[in-house]
């Protein structure tokens, strides 16, 4: 069996971005490097991690591709949406791309595109 362990994203401020994901999605710090600035792995309840890497200057010379968005599934869409609003996260308009699906997009403080998604039936 193969599963996703983590996705990696760049950050100008790894500490602040780590704090933001922990605060908004109840993630826990699974790893913190001794480097300055530190690299973090933050982990969700299912064990899937986001690796937060310091953005290097100049930008990496290899083509790192792109990620369209990070999707966070929720059992309680309204509660999660209200938590984000209460934490000052600007949310876009809710969309329902498929029957039995609720989605709302937003950006993290570093500009990474994110969404919360609720589905009546799992994918």
C-alpha positions in Angstrom: 0.0 0.0 0.0 1.2 3.5 -0.8 -0.2 6.6 0.8 0.6 10.3 0.8 3.0 11.1 3.6 3.5 14.8 3.0 3.4 17.8 0.7 6.1 20.5 0.9 5.5 24.2 0.6 7.9 27.2 0.8 7.5 29.9 3.3 9.2 33.3 3.9 8.4 32.8 7.7 8.3 29.1 8.5 7.5 29.7 12.2 4.5 31.9 11.5 3.2 29.5 8.8 3.6 26.5 11.1 1.7 28.4 13.8 -1.1 29.3 11.3 -1.7 25.7 10.2 -1.6 24.4 13.8 -4.1 27.1 14.9 -6.5 26.8 12.0 -6.5 23.0 11.4 -5.5 21.6 14.8 -2.3 20.2 13.4 0.6 19.2 15.6 4.3 19.7 15.0 5.8 16.4 14.1 9.3 17.6 13.4 11.3 20.9 13.8 14.8 21.1 12.5 17.7 22.8 14.2 18.3 25.0 11.2 17.8 28.7 11.1 15.1 29.3 10.0 13.7 25.9 10.9 12.0 23.4 8.7 8.7 22.0 10.1 6.5 19.0 9.5 3.0 19.6 10.8 0.7 16.6 11.0 -3.1 16.2 10.9 -5.1 13.6 12.8 -4.7 11.1 10.0 -0.9 11.5 10.0 -0.6 13.4 6.7 2.0 16.1 7.0 2.8 19.5 5.4 6.5 20.2 5.3 7.2 23.9 5.6 10.5 24.8 4.0 12.3 28.2 4.1 12.1 30.0 0.8 15.6 30.3 -0.5 17.0 33.4 -2.1 17.5 33.3 -5.0 14.6 31.0 -6.0 15.4 27.4 -6.6 17.0 26.8 -10.0 15.1 23.5 -10.6 11.5 23.5 -11.8 9.6 22.5 -8.7 6.3 22.5 -10.6 3.2 23.8 -8.8 0.4 22.8 -6.6 -3.0 24.2 -7.3 -4.3 23.9 -3.7 -4.2 22.1 -0.5 -7.6 20.6 0.4 -8.6 20.0 4.0 -11.6 17.7 4.5 -14.0 18.5 7.3 -16.9 16.7 9.0 -18.5 20.0 10.0 -18.2 22.5 7.1 -20.0 25.4 8.9 -17.9 25.0 12.1 -14.6 24.9 10.2 -15.7 27.9 8.1 -16.6 29.9 11.2 -13.3 29.0 12.9 -11.4 30.4 9.9 -13.5 33.5 9.8 -13.0 34.0 13.6 -9.2 33.7 13.0 -9.4 36.5 10.4 -8.9 34.3 7.3 -10.5 35.9 4.3 -12.8 33.3 2.6 -14.0 33.3 -1.0 -17.6 32.5 -1.9 -18.7 28.9 -1.2 -19.0 26.7 -4.3 -20.6 23.3 -4.8 -18.8 21.8 -7.8 -20.5 18.4 -7.4 -23.8 17.4 -5.8 -23.2 16.6 -2.1 -20.0 18.7 -2.0 -19.3 22.0 -0.3 -16.0 23.8 -1.0 -14.6 27.2 0.0 -11.2 28.6 -1.1 -8.8 30.9 0.8 -5.0 31.6 1.0 -2.6 30.9 3.8 -0.4 33.8 4.9 2.2 32.9 2.4 -0.3 32.9 -0.5 -0.6 29.2 -0.9 -4.1 28.3 -2.2 -6.2 26.2 0.2 -9.7 24.9 0.5 -11.9 23.2 3.0 -14.2 20.5 1.5 -17.1 18.5 2.8 -18.5 15.6 0.9 -21.7 13.6 1.6 -19.8 10.6 0.2 -16.0 10.2 0.3 -14.2 10.4 -3.0 
